Amino acid sequence: MKKKFELANLSKNLLYCVCFSICALNLTACDDDDENGTQGNGPAPIGIPSSVVDGVRATSMSGVDVTYNEDGTIKEAEVDGNTLVFNYASSRAIKVDPIRSLISITSSERESERWIASDFAFNTSGFVTAYKLKYTDTDSREEMNIAYTFNYNADGQMQKISMKTDGKDDEGPYSESGEINYTYNNKVLEKIETKSNNITYCSQTYEYTQAIKNTYNAMPLLLLPEELASDDCVFNVFAITGYLGNAGANLPTAMTIKYTYPEDSSENSTERYNLSYTLNENNAISSYTLSRYGETMTFPCDWTNF
């Protein structure tokens, strides 16, 4: 299915995705998480990834509302009327790092659909290095299972995402794999490329016509791979709450997305969006706006600890 940042559908898609993203916020750990990169801003305090600046974290962004526990883990999330439940191991207690005690995240049933995230792993900076996601729809009998691994660079920024997917839909069973690569220049995000079988299907490039500092490491959905921002809400929640590492040092003012379809070149397309931001008195994003062809869509943001 062709995926686009179409403004007419963006709100619904992002809200719904976010709906589940929030899910994955506070995950559990597996063995040697450091293999996928321990770099960040230093060891993570209990429940809080090291990407969080001065304790300031998003409580609302792109339609996701998050409530935190005192130890920094997620208590619950509400997205478009859907409640996300965080299930922690019974060993979670004082002196036990709660970021590594989340055993699963389950969504309240949304009609016939159900999401479950599990098998979380983190590095010493509190950044997620792996998780699994299961999606089922009892009406269509569709199933999807995704296994992710994440690698970070020396600056604690996302460098590579590897994915293995299997499931079944109305066309039968399927299995595929792919990767997403990030490119930076002096800690500023320049490009995100989504590949499968060595073919780049989606390329996102960013422009910076002015230096807007990303003071609190914000990672709104416009800075995520379009493929995942459209399809995986768990990933989205990790992003806005700091679990996907450090964001780009500056906020982009434009984004161009190029789609390539080798099987049908007539489907190829390029879309460009202008990006703007409203900052509060603390220089945190209070809202951001995407605009294209006279259409605009604005997303409000709220933060803790101001």
C-alpha contacts under 8 A as a table, 3 or more apart, distances in Angstrom:
res1	aa1	res2	aa2	distance
3	K	226	E	7.75
3	K	227	E	6.98
3	K	230	S	7.34
4	K	226	E	7.45
5	F	9	N	7.67
5	F	10	L	5.98
5	F	226	E	7.29
6	E	9	N	5.55
6	E	10	L	5.64
7	L	10	L	4.80
7	L	11	S	7.19
7	L	295	E	7.17
7	L	296	T	7.31
7	L	297	M	6.89
8	A	11	S	7.32
9	N	12	K	5.57
9	N	13	N	6.08
10	L	13	N	5.11
10	L	14	L	5.85
11	S	14	L	5.35
11	S	15	L	5.97
11	S	297	M	7.71
12	K	15	L	5.28
12	K	16	Y	6.01
13	N	16	Y	5.24
13	N	17	C	5.99
13	N	230	S	6.03
14	L	17	C	5.00
14	L	18	V	5.74
14	L	62	S	6.93
14	L	63	G	7.59
14	L	221	L	7.79
14	L	229	A	6.81
14	L	230	S	6.40
14	L	233	C	7.98
15	L	18	V	5.04
15	L	19	C	5.94
15	L	62	S	6.68
15	L	63	G	5.31
15	L	64	V	7.01
15	L	79	V	6.68
15	L	80	D	6.68
16	Y	19	C	4.80
16	Y	20	F	7.05
16	Y	79	V	7.22
16	Y	80	D	7.13
16	Y	233	C	7.10
17	C	20	F	5.58
17	C	21	S	6.17
17	C	229	A	6.85
17	C	230	S	6.39
17	C	231	D	6.09
17	C	232	D	5.60
17	C	233	C	3.74
17	C	234	V	7.49
17	C	236	N	7.10
18	V	21	S	4.64
18	V	22	I	6.03
18	V	62	S	7.36
18	V	63	G	7.02
18	V	64	V	5.93
18	V	79	V	6.80
18	V	232	D	7.67
18	V	233	C	4.29
18	V	234	V	6.96
18	V	236	N	5.63
18	V	237	V	6.23
19	C	22	I	6.08
19	C	23	C	7.45
19	C	64	V	6.64
19	C	78	E	7.08
19	C	79	V	4.57
19	C	80	D	6.91
19	C	82	N	6.70
19	C	84	L	7.66
19	C	233	C	5.72
19	C	234	V	7.82
20	F	23	C	5.05
20	F	24	A	7.52
20	F	79	V	7.84
20	F	84	L	7.05
20	F	107	S	6.85
20	F	115	W	7.26
20	F	232	D	7.09
20	F	233	C	4.05
20	F	234	V	4.93
20	F	236	N	7.92
20	F	237	V	7.43
21	S	24	A	5.73
21	S	25	L	7.38
21	S	232	D	6.41
21	S	233	C	3.14
21	S	234	V	2.64
21	S	235	F	5.13
21	S	236	N	4.65
21	S	237	V	4.01
21	S	238	F	6.66
22	I	25	L	5.66
22	I	64	V	7.05
22	I	66	V	7.45
22	I	77	A	6.07
22	I	84	L	6.98
22	I	233	C	6.59
22	I	234	V	5.53
22	I	235	F	7.89
22	I	236	N	6.83
22	I	237	V	3.94
22	I	238	F	6.86
23	C	26	N	8.00
23	C	77	A	7.23
23	C	84	L	5.59
23	C	85	V	7.08
23	C	86	F	7.06
23	C	105	I	5.51
23	C	106	T	7.00
23	C	107	S	7.29
23	C	117	A	7.37
23	C	233	C	7.41
23	C	234	V	5.20
23	C	237	V	6.55
24	A	27	L	6.31
24	A	105	I	6.18
24	A	117	A	6.51
24	A	234	V	4.78
24	A	235	F	7.00
24	A	237	V	6.30
24	A	238	F	6.13
25	L	73	T	7.64
25	L	74	I	6.46
25	L	234	V	7.32
25	L	237	V	5.81
25	L	238	F	5.06
25	L	241	T	6.94
25	L	243	Y	7.02
26	N	47	G	7.45
26	N	73	T	5.68
26	N	74	I	6.12
26	N	86	F	7.78
26	N	99	I	5.62
26	N	100	R	7.82
26	N	102	L	6.20
26	N	243	Y	7.98
27	L	99	I	5.76
27	L	100	R	5.98
27	L	101	S	6.76
27	L	102	L	4.59
27	L	103	I	6.88
27	L	104	S	7.43
27	L	118	S	7.77
27	L	120	F	5.11
27	L	121	A	6.90
27	L	122	F	7.67
27	L	128	V	7.59
28	T	98	P	8.00
28	T	99	I	6.09
28	T	100	R	3.86
28	T	101	S	4.76
28	T	102	L	4.33
28	T	103	I	5.70
28	T	104	S	7.95
28	T	118	S	7.89
28	T	119	D	6.73
28	T	120	F	4.51
28	T	121	A	5.58
28	T	122	F	7.19
29	A	33	D	7.28
29	A	99	I	7.55
29	A	100	R	4.50
29	A	101	S	6.96
29	A	102	L	7.88
29	A	119	D	7.48
29	A	120	F	5.30
29	A	121	A	3.76
29	A	122	F	5.32
30	C	33	D	6.36
30	C	100	R	7.97
30	C	119	D	7.40
30	C	120	F	6.66
30	C	121	A	4.72
30	C	122	F	7.18
31	D	121	A	7.58
32	D	35	E	6.02
32	D	123	N	7.88
33	D	36	N	6.14
33	D	37	G	7.58
33	D	38	T	7.79
33	D	121	A	6.01
33	D	122	F	5.30
33	D	123	N	4.58
33	D	124	T	7.45
33	D	129	T	6.44
34	D	37	G	5.14
34	D	38	T	5.03
34	D	122	F	7.63
34	D	123	N	4.83
34	D	124	T	6.59
35	E	38	T	7.55
35	E	123	N	7.92
36	N	123	N	7.19
36	N	129	T	6.00
36	N	149	T	7.87
36	N	150	F	6.39
36	N	151	N	4.80
36	N	152	Y	6.73
37	G	123	N	6.54
37	G	129	T	7.91
37	G	151	N	5.86
37	G	152	Y	5.29
37	G	153	N	7.02
37	G	154	A	7.90
37	G	156	G	7.72
38	T	123	N	5.12
38	T	124	T	5.38
38	T	125	S	5.80
38	T	127	F	8.00
38	T	152	Y	7.72
38	T	156	G	7.51
39	Q	42	G	7.28
39	Q	124	T	7.95
39	Q	125	S	6.57
39	Q	152	Y	6.99
39	Q	153	N	6.92
39	Q	154	A	5.49
39	Q	155	D	6.24
39	Q	156	G	4.65
40	G	43	P	7.74
40	G	50	S	6.23
40	G	51	S	6.77
40	G	125	S	5.57
40	G	154	A	7.46
40	G	155	D	6.01
40	G	156	G	4.01
40	G	157	Q	7.59
40	G	245	G	6.95
40	G	246	N	7.13
41	N	50	S	5.26
41	N	51	S	6.34
41	N	125	S	7.06
41	N	156	G	7.22
42	G	50	S	6.10
42	G	124	T	7.95
42	G	125	S	5.96
43	P	50	S	6.49
43	P	124	T	5.57
43	P	125	S	4.81
43	P	126	G	7.48
44	A	47	G	7.53
44	A	48	I	5.93
44	A	49	P	5.00
44	A	50	S	4.74
44	A	124	T	6.38
44	A	125	S	4.68
44	A	126	G	5.30
45	P	48	I	5.39
45	P	49	P	6.88
45	P	50	S	7.20
46	I	71	D	6.25
46	I	72	G	6.96
46	I	97	D	5.37
46	I	98	P	6.46
46	I	99	I	6.69
47	G	71	D	5.55
47	G	72	G	4.59
47	G	73	T	4.99
47	G	97	D	6.58
47	G	98	P	5.45
47	G	99	I	4.54
47	G	126	G	7.81
48	I	52	V	7.14
48	I	71	D	7.71
48	I	72	G	5.29
48	I	73	T	6.88
48	I	99	I	7.31
48	I	126	G	6.72
49	P	52	V	6.05
49	P	125	S	5.83
49	P	126	G	4.24
49	P	127	F	6.13
49	P	242	G	6.11
49	P	243	Y	5.95
49	P	245	G	7.86
50	S	53	V	7.68
50	S	125	S	5.33
50	S	126	G	6.33
50	S	127	F	7.88
50	S	242	G	7.88
50	S	245	G	7.89
51	S	125	S	7.92
51	S	217	N	6.72
51	S	242	G	5.67
51	S	243	Y	7.57
51	S	245	G	5.83
51	S	246	N	5.26
52	V	55	G	5.83
52	V	56	V	6.26
52	V	57	R	6.46
52	V	216	Y	7.06
52	V	217	N	7.01
52	V	242	G	6.12
53	V	56	V	5.73
53	V	57	R	7.86
53	V	216	Y	5.58
53	V	217	N	7.12
55	G	304	T	7.60
55	G	305	N	6.59
56	V	216	Y	6.98
56	V	303	W	6.36
56	V	304	T	5.28
56	V	305	N	5.47
56	V	306	F	7.47
57	R	216	Y	7.91
57	R	241	T	6.29
57	R	242	G	7.67
57	R	303	W	5.39
57	R	304	T	5.36
57	R	305	N	7.70
58	A	61	M	6.54
58	A	66	V	7.66
58	A	240	I	6.52
58	A	241	T	6.08
58	A	301	C	7.06
58	A	302	D	5.76
58	A	303	W	4.32
58	A	304	T	6.35
59	T	64	V	7.76
59	T	65	D	5.66
59	T	66	V	4.84
59	T	67	T	6.64
59	T	301	C	7.61
59	T	302	D	5.45
59	T	303	W	5.12
59	T	304	T	6.36
60	S	63	G	6.61
60	S	64	V	5.27
60	S	65	D	4.48
60	S	66	V	6.23
60	S	300	P	7.47
60	S	301	C	5.21
60	S	302	D	4.88
60	S	303	W	6.89
61	M	64	V	5.36
61	M	65	D	7.02
61	M	220	P	7.03
61	M	240	I	7.05
61	M	299	F	6.91
61	M	300	P	6.15
61	M	301	C	4.50
61	M	302	D	6.63
62	S	220	P	7.05
62	S	221	L	7.09
62	S	299	F	5.35
62	S	300	P	6.74
62	S	301	C	7.13
63	G	79	V	6.45
63	G	80	D	7.45
63	G	299	F	7.27
63	G	300	P	7.84
64	V	77	A	7.17
64	V	78	E	6.40
64	V	79	V	5.21
64	V	237	V	7.90
65	D	77	A	5.62
65	D	78	E	5.28
65	D	79	V	6.40
66	V	74	I	7.01
66	V	75	K	7.69
66	V	76	E	6.22
66	V	77	A	4.59
66	V	78	E	6.70
67	T	74	I	6.01
67	T	75	K	5.40
67	T	76	E	5.47
67	T	77	A	6.22
68	Y	71	D	7.89
68	Y	72	G	5.77
68	Y	73	T	5.62
68	Y	74	I	4.39
68	Y	75	K	4.94
68	Y	76	E	7.19
69	N	72	G	5.35
69	N	73	T	5.30
69	N	74	I	5.75
69	N	75	K	5.19
70	E	73	T	7.39
71	D	98	P	7.52
73	T	98	P	7.02
73	T	99	I	6.64
74	I	77	A	7.54
74	I	86	F	7.21
75	K	85	V	7.93
75	K	86	F	6.81
76	E	83	T	7.16
76	E	84	L	5.90
76	E	85	V	5.95
76	E	86	F	6.64
77	A	83	T	5.88
77	A	84	L	5.19
77	A	85	V	7.44
78	E	81	G	6.20
78	E	82	N	5.58
78	E	83	T	4.90
78	E	84	L	6.47
79	V	82	N	5.12
79	V	83	T	6.71
82	N	107	S	7.30
82	N	108	S	6.20
82	N	109	E	7.88
82	N	110	R	7.00
83	T	107	S	6.28
83	T	108	S	5.54
84	L	105	I	7.02
84	L	106	T	6.09
84	L	107	S	4.73
84	L	108	S	6.27
85	V	105	I	5.66
85	V	106	T	5.33
85	V	107	S	6.16
85	V	108	S	7.45
86	F	102	L	7.06
86	F	104	S	6.45
86	F	105	I	4.78
86	F	106	T	6.82
87	N	102	L	5.86
87	N	103	I	5.84
87	N	104	S	5.32
87	N	105	I	5.96
87	N	106	T	7.88
88	Y	92	R	6.81
88	Y	98	P	7.94
88	Y	101	S	5.45
88	Y	102	L	4.21
88	Y	103	I	5.40
88	Y	104	S	7.16
89	A	92	R	5.74
89	A	101	S	5.25
89	A	102	L	6.09
89	A	103	I	6.03
90	S	93	A	7.99
91	S	96	V	7.41
91	S	101	S	7.44
92	R	96	V	5.83
92	R	97	D	7.36
92	R	98	P	5.77
92	R	101	S	6.06
93	A	96	V	5.35
93	A	97	D	7.95
93	A	98	P	7.46
97	D	100	R	5.87
97	D	101	S	7.05
98	P	101	S	4.91
98	P	102	L	7.05
99	I	102	L	6.62
99	I	126	G	7.27
100	R	120	F	7.98
100	R	121	A	7.48
100	R	122	F	7.33
102	L	105	I	7.81
102	L	120	F	7.62
103	I	118	S	6.13
103	I	119	D	6.97
103	I	120	F	7.49
104	S	116	I	6.94
104	S	117	A	5.59
104	S	118	S	4.60
104	S	119	D	7.43
105	I	116	I	5.72
105	I	117	A	5.13
105	I	118	S	6.64
106	T	114	R	7.81
106	T	115	W	5.98
106	T	116	I	4.71
106	T	117	A	6.63
107	S	110	R	7.83
107	S	114	R	6.25
107	S	115	W	5.53
107	S	116	I	6.71
108	S	114	R	7.28
109	E	112	S	6.71
109	E	113	E	6.07
109	E	114	R	5.61
110	R	113	E	5.24
110	R	114	R	6.68
112	S	137	D	5.31
112	S	138	T	5.30
112	S	139	D	5.88
113	E	135	Y	7.36
113	E	136	T	5.75
113	E	137	D	4.41
113	E	138	T	6.66
114	R	135	Y	5.80
114	R	136	T	5.35
114	R	137	D	6.46
115	W	133	L	7.22
115	W	134	K	5.72
115	W	135	Y	4.71
115	W	136	T	6.71
116	I	133	L	5.89
116	I	134	K	5.21
116	I	135	Y	6.68
117	A	131	Y	7.06
117	A	132	K	5.66
117	A	133	L	4.51
117	A	134	K	6.35
117	A	234	V	7.55
118	S	131	Y	5.98
118	S	132	K	5.36
118	S	133	L	6.59
119	D	130	A	7.39
119	D	131	Y	5.12
119	D	132	K	5.84
120	F	128	V	7.13
120	F	129	T	7.65
120	F	130	A	5.62
120	F	131	Y	4.40
120	F	132	K	7.19
121	A	128	V	5.73
121	A	129	T	5.35
121	A	130	A	5.04
121	A	131	Y	6.44
122	F	125	S	7.68
122	F	126	G	5.54
122	F	127	F	5.26
122	F	128	V	4.34
122	F	129	T	5.08
122	F	130	A	7.13
123	N	126	G	5.44
123	N	127	F	5.57
123	N	128	V	6.62
123	N	129	T	6.47
124	T	127	F	7.42
126	G	243	Y	6.53
127	F	242	G	7.62
127	F	243	Y	4.66
127	F	244	L	5.49
127	F	245	G	5.59
128	V	131	Y	7.67
128	V	150	F	7.08
128	V	238	F	7.94
128	V	243	Y	5.73
128	V	244	L	6.12
129	T	148	Y	7.95
129	T	149	T	5.51
129	T	150	F	4.63
129	T	151	N	6.67
130	A	147	A	7.50
130	A	148	Y	5.26
130	A	149	T	4.37
130	A	150	F	6.05
131	Y	147	A	6.16
131	Y	148	Y	5.54
131	Y	149	T	7.02
132	K	145	N	7.25
132	K	146	I	5.65
132	K	147	A	4.56
132	K	148	Y	6.26
133	L	145	N	5.71
133	L	146	I	5.17
133	L	147	A	6.60
134	K	143	E	7.53
134	K	144	M	5.80
134	K	145	N	4.61
134	K	146	I	6.62
135	Y	143	E	5.67
135	Y	144	M	5.08
135	Y	145	N	6.48
136	T	141	R	6.99
136	T	142	E	5.74
136	T	143	E	4.58
136	T	144	M	6.58
137	D	140	S	5.68
137	D	141	R	5.31
137	D	142	E	5.22
137	D	143	E	6.62
138	T	141	R	4.81
138	T	142	E	7.09
139	D	142	E	7.89
140	S	169	D	7.74
140	S	170	D	7.67
141	R	169	D	7.15
142	E	167	G	7.52
142	E	168	K	5.67
142	E	169	D	4.77
142	E	170	D	7.28
143	E	167	G	5.07
143	E	168	K	5.31
143	E	169	D	6.72
144	M	165	T	7.09
144	M	166	D	5.92
144	M	167	G	4.29
144	M	168	K	6.62
145	N	165	T	5.62
145	N	166	D	5.43
145	N	167	G	5.96
146	I	163	M	6.69
146	I	164	K	5.69
146	I	165	T	4.51
146	I	166	D	6.78
147	A	163	M	5.73
147	A	164	K	5.28
147	A	165	T	6.56
148	Y	161	I	6.94
148	Y	162	S	5.73
148	Y	163	M	4.81
148	Y	164	K	6.79
149	T	161	I	5.87
149	T	162	S	5.28
149	T	163	M	6.77
150	F	158	M	7.31
150	F	159	Q	7.72
150	F	160	K	5.94
150	F	161	I	4.74
150	F	162	S	6.55
151	N	158	M	6.20
151	N	159	Q	5.58
151	N	160	K	5.16
151	N	161	I	6.50
152	Y	155	D	7.66
152	Y	156	G	5.43
152	Y	157	Q	5.21
152	Y	158	M	4.53
152	Y	159	Q	4.85
152	Y	160	K	6.91
152	Y	245	G	7.43
153	N	156	G	5.35
153	N	157	Q	5.48
153	N	158	M	6.49
153	N	159	Q	5.67
154	A	157	Q	7.42
155	D	187	K	7.50
155	D	246	N	7.51
156	G	245	G	5.55
156	G	246	N	5.58
157	Q	244	L	7.75
157	Q	245	G	5.17
157	Q	246	N	4.77
157	Q	247	A	6.30
157	Q	248	G	7.72
158	M	161	I	7.83
158	M	182	Y	6.74
158	M	244	L	6.72
158	M	245	G	6.11
158	M	246	N	7.34
159	Q	181	N	5.92
159	Q	182	Y	5.05
159	Q	183	T	7.29
160	K	179	E	6.98
160	K	180	I	5.62
160	K	181	N	4.66
160	K	182	Y	6.31
161	I	179	E	5.45
161	I	180	I	5.00
161	I	181	N	6.63
162	S	177	S	7.71
162	S	178	G	6.09
162	S	179	E	4.47
162	S	180	I	6.61
163	M	177	S	5.49
163	M	178	G	5.33
163	M	179	E	6.00
164	K	175	S	7.71
164	K	176	E	6.06
164	K	177	S	4.38
164	K	178	G	6.72
165	T	175	S	5.67
165	T	176	E	5.31
165	T	177	S	5.97
166	D	173	P	7.48
166	D	174	Y	5.57
166	D	175	S	4.21
166	D	176	E	6.43
167	G	173	P	5.62
167	G	174	Y	5.59
167	G	175	S	6.68
168	K	171	E	7.40
168	K	172	G	5.20
168	K	173	P	4.00
168	K	174	Y	5.85
169	D	172	G	5.28
169	D	173	P	6.50
177	S	196	S	6.44
177	S	197	N	7.91
178	G	194	T	7.42
178	G	195	K	5.61
178	G	196	S	4.37
178	G	197	N	7.06
179	E	194	T	5.96
179	E	195	K	5.34
179	E	196	S	6.49
180	I	192	I	6.88
180	I	193	E	5.50
180	I	194	T	4.42
180	I	195	K	6.15
180	I	225	P	7.62
181	N	192	I	5.70
181	N	193	E	5.29
181	N	194	T	6.65
182	Y	189	L	7.46
182	Y	190	E	7.74
182	Y	191	K	5.83
182	Y	192	I	4.65
182	Y	193	E	6.67
183	T	189	L	6.16
183	T	190	E	5.54
183	T	191	K	5.08
183	T	192	I	6.47
184	Y	187	K	5.53
184	Y	188	V	5.18
184	Y	189	L	4.48
184	Y	190	E	5.22
184	Y	191	K	7.11
184	Y	248	G	7.86
185	N	188	V	5.14
185	N	189	L	6.59
185	N	190	E	6.66
187	K	248	G	5.71
187	K	249	A	5.58
188	V	248	G	4.63
188	V	249	A	5.16
188	V	250	N	5.98
189	L	206	Y	7.06
189	L	247	A	7.94
189	L	248	G	5.09
189	L	249	A	7.70
189	L	250	N	7.95
190	E	205	T	5.72
190	E	206	Y	5.24
190	E	207	E	7.41
191	K	203	S	7.09
191	K	204	Q	5.45
191	K	205	T	4.43
191	K	206	Y	6.27
192	I	203	S	5.85
192	I	204	Q	5.07
192	I	205	T	6.64
192	I	225	P	6.44
193	E	200	T	6.54
193	E	201	Y	7.73
193	E	202	C	5.81
193	E	203	S	4.51
193	E	204	Q	6.36
193	E	225	P	7.72
194	T	200	T	5.68
194	T	201	Y	5.87
194	T	202	C	5.17
194	T	203	S	6.45
194	T	225	P	7.52
194	T	227	E	7.69
195	K	198	N	5.91
195	K	199	I	5.26
195	K	200	T	4.34
195	K	201	Y	5.78
195	K	202	C	7.31
196	S	199	I	5.38
196	S	200	T	6.72
196	S	201	Y	7.36
200	T	203	S	7.03
200	T	260	T	7.07
201	Y	259	Y	5.73
201	Y	260	T	4.81
201	Y	261	Y	6.40
202	C	226	E	8.00
202	C	227	E	7.99
202	C	257	I	6.93
202	C	258	K	5.64
202	C	259	Y	4.71
202	C	260	T	6.29
203	S	256	T	7.99
203	S	257	I	5.65
203	S	258	K	5.14
203	S	259	Y	6.72
204	Q	225	P	7.62
204	Q	255	M	6.75
204	Q	256	T	5.60
204	Q	257	I	4.51
204	Q	258	K	6.50
205	T	255	M	5.72
205	T	256	T	5.29
205	T	257	I	6.64
206	Y	252	P	5.97
206	Y	253	T	7.52
206	Y	254	A	5.79
206	Y	255	M	4.61
206	Y	256	T	6.54
207	E	252	P	5.58
207	E	253	T	5.82
207	E	254	A	5.04
207	E	255	M	6.30
208	Y	211	A	6.73
208	Y	251	L	7.44
208	Y	252	P	4.97
208	Y	253	T	5.24
208	Y	254	A	6.90
209	T	252	P	7.84
209	T	253	T	6.25
210	Q	253	T	7.35
211	A	250	N	6.36
211	A	251	L	7.48
212	I	250	N	5.37
212	I	251	L	5.41
212	I	252	P	7.60
213	K	249	A	6.25
213	K	250	N	4.47
213	K	251	L	6.23
214	N	217	N	5.57
214	N	218	A	6.40
214	N	247	A	7.86
214	N	248	G	7.10
214	N	249	A	5.43
214	N	250	N	4.82
214	N	251	L	5.67
214	N	284	A	7.76
215	T	218	A	7.61
215	T	249	A	7.79
215	T	283	N	6.53
215	T	284	A	6.45
216	Y	284	A	6.36
217	N	242	G	7.76
217	N	246	N	6.07
217	N	247	A	5.16
217	N	248	G	7.28
217	N	249	A	7.38
218	A	240	I	6.64
218	A	242	G	7.88
218	A	247	A	6.34
218	A	285	I	7.77
219	M	222	L	7.90
219	M	223	L	6.04
219	M	224	L	7.58
219	M	239	A	5.71
219	M	240	I	5.29
219	M	242	G	7.71
219	M	247	A	5.82
220	P	223	L	5.82
220	P	224	L	7.34
220	P	239	A	7.19
220	P	240	I	5.92
221	L	224	L	5.19
221	L	229	A	6.22
221	L	236	N	6.72
221	L	239	A	7.78
221	L	240	I	7.80
222	L	226	E	7.85
224	L	228	L	7.21
224	L	229	A	6.06
224	L	236	N	7.85
224	L	239	A	7.92
225	P	228	L	5.54
225	P	229	A	6.05
226	E	229	A	4.96
226	E	230	S	5.96
227	E	230	S	5.59
227	E	231	D	6.42
228	L	231	D	4.99
228	L	232	D	5.12
228	L	233	C	7.82
228	L	235	F	7.00
228	L	236	N	7.76
229	A	232	D	6.07
229	A	233	C	7.03
229	A	235	F	7.50
229	A	236	N	6.26
230	S	233	C	7.94
232	D	235	F	5.55
232	D	236	N	6.72
233	C	236	N	4.93
233	C	237	V	6.39
234	V	237	V	5.31
234	V	238	F	6.45
235	F	238	F	5.19
235	F	239	A	6.33
236	N	239	A	5.06
236	N	240	I	6.48
237	V	240	I	5.39
237	V	241	T	6.17
238	F	241	T	5.48
238	F	242	G	6.20
238	F	243	Y	4.81
238	F	244	L	5.78
239	A	242	G	5.61
239	A	243	Y	5.99
239	A	244	L	5.20
239	A	245	G	7.91
240	I	243	Y	7.83
242	G	245	G	6.07
242	G	246	N	7.31
248	G	251	L	6.98
252	P	255	M	7.30
252	P	275	L	6.85
253	T	274	N	6.01
253	T	275	L	4.65
253	T	276	S	6.11
254	A	272	R	7.19
254	A	273	Y	5.54
254	A	274	N	4.39
254	A	275	L	5.13
255	M	272	R	5.68
255	M	273	Y	5.17
255	M	274	N	6.53
255	M	275	L	7.31
256	T	270	T	7.00
256	T	271	E	5.58
256	T	272	R	4.23
256	T	273	Y	6.29
257	I	270	T	5.67
257	I	271	E	5.19
257	I	272	R	6.32
258	K	268	N	7.66
258	K	269	S	5.91
258	K	270	T	4.38
258	K	271	E	6.46
259	Y	268	N	5.43
259	Y	269	S	5.28
259	Y	270	T	6.27
260	T	265	S	7.02
260	T	267	E	7.38
260	T	268	N	4.84
260	T	269	S	6.98
261	Y	264	D	5.44
261	Y	265	S	5.48
261	Y	267	E	6.22
261	Y	268	N	5.77
262	P	265	S	5.77
264	D	267	E	5.84
264	D	268	N	7.65
265	S	268	N	5.28
272	R	292	R	6.96
273	Y	290	L	6.16
273	Y	291	S	5.58
273	Y	292	R	5.28
274	N	290	L	5.82
274	N	291	S	5.25
274	N	292	R	6.56
275	L	288	Y	7.20
275	L	289	T	5.68
275	L	290	L	4.95
275	L	291	S	6.61
276	S	288	Y	5.68
276	S	289	T	5.23
276	S	290	L	6.87
277	Y	285	I	6.55
277	Y	286	S	7.58
277	Y	287	S	5.81
277	Y	288	Y	4.33
277	Y	289	T	6.29
278	T	285	I	5.89
278	T	286	S	5.53
278	T	287	S	5.25
278	T	288	Y	6.31
279	L	282	N	7.53
279	L	283	N	5.09
279	L	284	A	5.29
279	L	285	I	4.52
279	L	286	S	5.24
279	L	287	S	7.15
280	N	283	N	5.20
280	N	284	A	5.54
280	N	285	I	6.37
280	N	286	S	5.71
281	E	284	A	7.51
282	N	306	F	7.83
285	I	288	Y	7.02
285	I	301	C	6.39
285	I	302	D	8.00
286	S	300	P	5.83
286	S	301	C	4.81
286	S	302	D	6.32
287	S	298	T	6.69
287	S	299	F	5.41
287	S	300	P	4.13
287	S	301	C	5.30
288	Y	298	T	5.65
288	Y	299	F	5.48
288	Y	300	P	6.68
288	Y	301	C	7.97
289	T	296	T	6.67
289	T	297	M	5.53
289	T	298	T	4.25
289	T	299	F	6.39
290	L	296	T	5.60
290	L	297	M	5.40
290	L	298	T	6.56
291	S	294	G	6.65
291	S	295	E	5.48
291	S	296	T	4.22
291	S	297	M	6.50
292	R	295	E	5.32
292	R	296	T	6.56
303	W	306	F	7.23
